[in-house]
Amino acid sequence: MKLQTILFSCLFLFSLGLAAQSEYKVAASGKTIEFSELDDLTIVGVAGSEMIISRSMDDEGDKKEDPRAKGLKKISASGRQDNTGFGVSVRTEGNVVTVEQVGKSNGAIVIQVPNSAAVKVKQSTYRGTDLKVSDFSGELNVSMHYHQVMLDNCTGPLAVNTIYGGIKAMLNKAPTKEIRLHSTYSNVELQMPNSTKANLRLSTSYGSMYTDFDVQVKGGSELGDDEGNLTGLINGGGELISLRATYKNIYLRKG
């Protein structure tokens, strides 16, 4: 009897471990992945061919299931259904994978995406938290209204636009693709290796620009534009790096 009890306990704990590690996978290699209105999202680039959704280890939200919802599917006012178990709807149409939140957030999630994919993110509500993207080498296009965008080791083409949230990007390698980081009401920060070669455009109407790079200013005057627009070269020039912070500051630093 004791042996049976021990075996049952082990199986029960093992099953809990599997549940805690549950994932949702879909083929996404070479496709465009569009994330729409996800409140608590972290994106991580991977070498595989699948998009993998899992629960964030840092999520401290309420994971208790509603017993009254057992056997039912969560739906949104627009008719989307949670077909993943993570509070999001995933559908594939041709070469596009669309990921949309269903109702209120079920907690923070991490989504691994193939580096061969192109990623688009749109978040227009004040709900949720900052967007974090790391180790991604594919094309990234982000539009955020109220939250910050944090980029770590993202080496593909970058186009990030925010309204009220700031942008902070840290690159471990010199970029070889075009970078555009634009915020209306917050700061834009970019850190990249000393050896980076780039064509540089900095623009701020009401803020200041700071850098420890040696910038060869080009254009109208050696001092740049009195209106807050600077065009120049870093280390002889290379891919375009465009940084704009309309009402705040730009920080371009070596790292």
C-alpha positions as CSV (number, residue, x, y, z in Angstrom):
1,M,0.0,0.0,0.0
2,K,2.8,2.4,0.9
3,L,4.5,1.7,-2.4
4,Q,1.3,2.4,-4.3
5,T,0.9,5.6,-2.4
6,I,4.4,6.7,-3.2
7,L,4.0,5.8,-6.9
8,F,0.7,7.8,-7.0
9,S,2.3,10.8,-5.4
10,C,5.2,10.7,-7.8
11,L,2.8,10.5,-10.8
12,F,0.7,13.3,-9.4
13,L,3.8,15.6,-8.9
14,F,5.0,14.7,-12.4
15,S,1.7,15.6,-13.9
16,L,1.8,18.9,-12.1
17,G,5.2,19.6,-13.6
18,L,4.0,18.8,-17.1
19,A,1.1,21.2,-16.6
20,A,3.4,23.9,-15.4
21,Q,5.5,23.5,-18.5
22,S,2.6,23.4,-20.9
23,E,3.2,25.2,-24.3
24,Y,1.3,26.0,-27.4
25,K,3.2,25.6,-30.7
26,V,2.6,26.6,-34.3
27,A,4.8,26.5,-37.4
28,A,6.0,30.0,-38.2
29,S,9.4,29.7,-40.0
30,G,9.7,32.4,-42.7
31,K,6.2,33.8,-41.9
32,T,5.0,37.2,-40.7
33,I,3.8,37.1,-37.1
34,E,1.4,39.8,-36.1
35,F,0.7,40.5,-32.4
36,S,-2.3,42.6,-31.6
37,E,-3.2,44.2,-28.3
38,L,-1.3,41.7,-26.0
39,D,-1.0,43.3,-22.5
40,D,1.9,41.4,-21.0
41,L,4.2,40.1,-23.7
42,T,7.9,39.1,-23.9
43,I,9.3,38.0,-27.3
44,V,12.4,35.9,-27.6
45,G,14.1,35.0,-30.9
46,V,15.1,31.4,-31.4
47,A,16.7,29.3,-34.1
48,G,13.8,26.9,-34.5
49,S,10.9,26.8,-36.9
50,E,8.0,27.1,-34.4
51,M,6.4,29.9,-32.5
52,I,6.1,28.7,-28.9
53,I,3.8,30.3,-26.3
54,S,4.4,29.7,-22.6
55,R,3.7,31.3,-19.2
56,S,6.3,33.8,-18.0
57,M,8.3,32.5,-15.0
58,D,8.0,36.0,-13.5
59,D,4.2,36.1,-13.7
60,E,2.7,36.7,-10.3
61,G,-0.9,37.0,-11.6
62,D,-3.8,34.9,-10.4
63,K,-3.5,31.6,-12.3
64,K,-6.5,30.0,-10.5
65,E,-9.0,28.6,-13.0
66,D,-12.6,29.6,-12.7
67,P,-14.5,26.4,-11.9
68,R,-17.6,27.8,-13.5
69,A,-15.8,28.2,-16.8
70,K,-14.8,24.5,-17.0
71,G,-15.5,23.1,-20.4
72,L,-16.1,26.6,-21.9
73,K,-14.0,28.6,-24.2
74,K,-13.1,32.2,-23.5
75,I,-14.3,34.6,-26.2
76,S,-14.0,38.3,-26.9
77,A,-16.6,40.8,-28.0
78,S,-15.4,40.5,-31.6
79,G,-15.9,36.7,-31.5
80,R,-12.2,35.6,-31.1
81,Q,-11.7,32.5,-29.1
82,D,-8.9,31.4,-26.8
83,N,-7.6,28.4,-28.7
84,T,-4.2,28.2,-26.9
85,G,-5.0,28.0,-23.2
86,F,-3.0,31.3,-22.7
87,G,-5.8,33.8,-23.2
88,V,-4.9,34.5,-26.8
89,S,-6.2,33.5,-30.2
90,V,-3.8,32.2,-32.8
91,R,-4.7,31.7,-36.5
92,T,-2.7,31.2,-39.6
93,E,-3.8,32.4,-43.0
94,G,-1.3,31.8,-45.8
95,N,2.0,33.3,-44.7
96,V,0.6,35.3,-41.8
97,V,0.3,34.1,-38.2
98,T,-2.0,36.4,-36.1
99,V,-1.9,36.4,-32.3
100,E,-4.6,38.4,-30.5
101,Q,-5.6,38.8,-26.9
102,V,-9.0,37.5,-25.9
103,G,-10.7,39.7,-23.3
104,K,-8.6,40.7,-20.3
105,S,-5.1,39.4,-19.9
106,N,-4.6,35.9,-18.3
107,G,-1.1,36.9,-17.1
108,A,2.3,37.5,-18.6
109,I,3.4,35.2,-21.4
110,V,6.6,34.6,-23.3
111,I,6.5,33.9,-27.0
112,Q,9.5,32.4,-28.8
113,V,9.6,33.3,-32.5
114,P,11.8,31.9,-35.2
115,N,14.6,34.3,-36.3
116,S,13.5,33.7,-39.8
117,A,10.1,35.3,-39.2
118,A,9.1,39.0,-39.5
119,V,7.4,40.3,-36.4
120,K,4.8,43.1,-36.1
121,V,3.5,44.3,-32.7
122,K,0.6,46.7,-32.1
123,Q,-0.6,47.8,-28.6
124,S,-2.8,50.8,-28.4
125,T,-4.4,50.5,-24.9
126,Y,-3.1,51.7,-21.5
127,R,-3.5,48.2,-20.1
128,G,-0.6,45.8,-19.4
129,T,3.1,46.4,-19.2
130,D,6.2,47.2,-21.3
131,L,7.1,45.2,-24.3
132,K,10.4,43.3,-24.1
133,V,12.1,41.7,-27.2
134,S,15.4,39.9,-27.0
135,D,17.8,37.9,-29.1
136,F,15.8,38.4,-32.3
137,S,17.5,38.8,-35.7
138,G,14.5,39.1,-37.9
139,E,12.6,42.2,-39.0
140,L,10.8,43.9,-36.2
141,N,8.1,46.5,-36.5
142,V,6.4,47.9,-33.3
143,S,3.7,50.4,-32.7
144,M,3.0,51.2,-29.0
145,H,0.9,54.0,-27.4
146,Y,1.3,53.9,-23.6
147,H,4.2,51.6,-22.8
148,Q,7.9,51.3,-23.1
149,V,9.7,49.1,-25.7
150,M,12.8,47.4,-24.4
151,L,15.1,45.8,-27.0
152,D,18.0,43.6,-26.1
153,N,20.3,42.1,-28.8
154,C,17.9,42.6,-31.6
155,T,20.0,42.7,-34.8
156,G,17.5,42.7,-37.6
157,P,15.8,45.7,-39.3
158,L,14.1,47.7,-36.5
159,A,11.2,50.1,-36.8
160,V,9.8,51.1,-33.4
161,N,7.2,53.9,-32.9
162,T,5.8,54.9,-29.5
163,I,3.6,57.8,-28.4
164,Y,3.9,58.0,-24.6
165,G,6.3,55.2,-23.8
166,G,10.1,55.4,-24.1
167,I,12.4,53.2,-26.2
168,K,15.6,51.6,-24.9
169,A,17.7,49.4,-27.2
170,M,20.9,47.6,-26.3
171,L,22.8,46.0,-29.1
172,N,25.7,43.5,-28.5
173,K,26.8,43.6,-32.1
174,A,27.1,46.5,-34.6
175,P,23.8,46.7,-36.6
176,T,23.9,45.7,-40.2
177,K,20.3,46.6,-40.9
178,E,18.4,49.9,-40.8
179,I,17.2,51.1,-37.4
180,R,14.4,53.6,-36.8
181,L,13.4,54.4,-33.2
182,H,10.9,57.2,-32.8
183,S,9.0,58.4,-29.7
184,T,6.7,61.4,-29.4
185,Y,6.6,62.1,-25.7
186,S,9.4,60.1,-24.2
187,N,13.1,59.4,-24.4
188,V,14.9,57.3,-27.0
189,E,18.1,55.4,-25.9
190,L,20.4,53.3,-28.1
191,Q,23.5,51.6,-27.0
192,M,25.8,49.9,-29.5
193,P,29.4,48.8,-30.0
194,N,32.1,51.4,-30.5
195,S,33.0,50.0,-34.0
196,T,29.5,50.6,-35.4
197,K,29.5,52.2,-38.9
198,A,26.3,54.2,-39.5
199,N,24.6,57.0,-41.3
200,L,23.1,58.9,-38.5
201,R,19.9,61.0,-38.2
202,L,18.9,62.5,-34.9
203,S,15.9,64.7,-34.4
204,T,14.2,66.4,-31.4
205,S,12.0,69.5,-31.4
206,Y,11.9,70.2,-27.7
207,G,14.6,67.9,-26.1
208,S,18.3,67.5,-26.2
209,M,20.7,65.0,-27.9
210,Y,23.6,63.2,-26.1
211,T,26.3,60.9,-27.4
212,D,29.8,59.7,-26.7
213,F,30.4,58.7,-30.4
214,D,32.5,60.9,-32.6
215,V,29.9,62.1,-35.2
216,Q,31.0,63.6,-38.5
217,V,28.2,66.2,-39.0
218,K,27.0,66.5,-42.6
219,G,24.6,68.9,-44.2
220,G,23.8,72.6,-43.8
221,S,26.4,73.5,-41.1
222,E,29.2,72.0,-39.1
223,L,27.0,72.5,-36.0
224,G,23.9,70.8,-37.4
225,D,20.4,72.2,-37.6
226,D,19.3,74.8,-35.0
227,E,15.8,73.2,-35.1
228,G,17.2,70.0,-33.6
229,N,17.9,67.9,-36.7
230,L,21.4,66.3,-37.1
231,T,22.6,64.3,-40.0
232,G,26.1,62.7,-39.8
233,L,28.3,59.7,-40.0
234,I,29.8,57.3,-37.4
235,N,33.0,55.6,-38.3
236,G,32.7,56.6,-42.0
237,G,29.1,55.7,-42.4
238,G,27.0,52.5,-43.0
239,E,23.4,51.5,-42.4
240,L,20.9,54.2,-41.5
241,I,20.2,54.8,-37.8
242,S,17.3,57.3,-37.3
243,L,16.5,58.4,-33.7
244,R,13.7,60.8,-33.0
245,A,12.3,62.0,-29.7
246,T,9.9,65.0,-30.4
247,Y,9.4,66.3,-26.8
248,K,12.1,64.4,-24.9
249,N,15.8,63.5,-25.2
250,I,18.0,61.2,-27.3
251,Y,20.8,59.2,-25.8
252,L,23.2,57.4,-28.1
253,R,26.0,55.7,-26.3
254,K,28.9,53.3,-26.8
255,G,28.6,49.9,-25.2
